[in-house]
Amino acid sequence: FRLAGLFIPDLAIPARPIADTDQQVTRKVRLLLEGIAEGRVDTTFLSPRLRGAFSPDVIKAIRQQYAEQYGRLRSLSLLEKKADGPTRLYMYRAAFEKKTLLYYLRVTREGELDDLGQEPEDE
């Protein structure tokens, strides 16, 4: 993905945040990431498919990973927002104490978070 961004500018990761005109989505992403770190994920704003992926055992495992590898969330910045048919695609930069991650997600027409993915920013 990173290499492709060198040749296809649309695939490059934006260097700076953009104006956050949909703070409801950002609030949900922040609540999700903070909830994972605390081991308590509020699934009410997740799509049914994504909600099913957050079982108590999965949350426990992810919480441990966050504690060991990332630490607490320090900041969350919107890097990109695009319409994709009836859904919207978002890219965020999440700066944790130990590492910075990029999160990619889809938001449904109903405003539910869906298709959550992540990757380290520095790779």
Disulfide bonds with the S-S distance in Angstrom:
none
